[in-house]
Amino acid sequence: VGAFNYWTKAAELGDVDAHYQLAISYQKGEGVDKDEKKEVYFLEKAAIAGHPDARYNLACYEVRNERFDRAVKHWIIAANL
């Protein structure tokens, strides 16, 4: 059983870092196919739970989509975590 399966189980139990690791897995295509929607879903779950790196990555996602106001808000929240 690979790390992805363990992170999935941990995320189901509410582990914040597991949500973040799943997002990174979907971003890089490690153990799964790349999937931007799933990446963002897990980044949001981790960010809402207070994961600063997830907030930062969400900000970068918003910049790529030219939603600069949303990106700044994510960066401010990440800086305060």
N, C-alpha and C positions, 0 to 999 in steps of 0.2 A: 504494500500500500504506500503510495507516494505522499509527499508533503501536501499536495493539493487536497487529498482526501482528509487528512488530519485538520487542515485549516478549515475545510468545509464543516466538519463536525464541531470544531471549536467555535466557528462563527455562529452555528445554529444554537450554541450554548451562550452566545452573547459576548464572545471574546473580541475586543476591539482590534487588537493586533491581527487577529485572524482575518477580519474583514479587510484590513489594509493589505495583508499579504495576498488575499484572493484578488483584490483590485490590481495589484502589481502582476500577478500571474496572468490575468486577462489582458493587461497592457502589453506584456512581453511575449505572450503566447507560450508560457512555460507550463507544460502539463495539460494545457487546454489550447483551443484555437483562440487567436486574438479576438476580442469582442469589446468594442468601445462602450456599448450600452451597459454591459455587465461590469466593466471596469468602473464606470461612473457610479453605478448603483452601489457597489461595495465601497467606493471612496466616500460617497454620501453617508452610508451607514457608519463608517469609521469616523468621519468628520463630526457628525452629530453627537457621537459618543465622546468626542474630545481628543481625537488623534491629530496632532499638529501637522504631521507629514501629509495626512490625507487632505487636510484643509489646503495646504500649500499646493498639492497636486491638483485639487479642484480649481484653484486659482489659475494655474497654468492651463488647464483645460478651457477655462472661460476666456483666457487671452487668445488661445488658438481659434476660438469661435467669435472673437472680437466683441466680447461682452466685458468690457474693461471695468465698468462700475461693479459688476458682480465679483470680478477678480480681486479688486481692491478690498472689498468687504471680506473675502476669504482670507486674504493676506493679513488684514488687521486682526481677524479672529485668531489666526494661526500664531501671530506674534504675541498674543495675549494668553495663549494656553501654556 
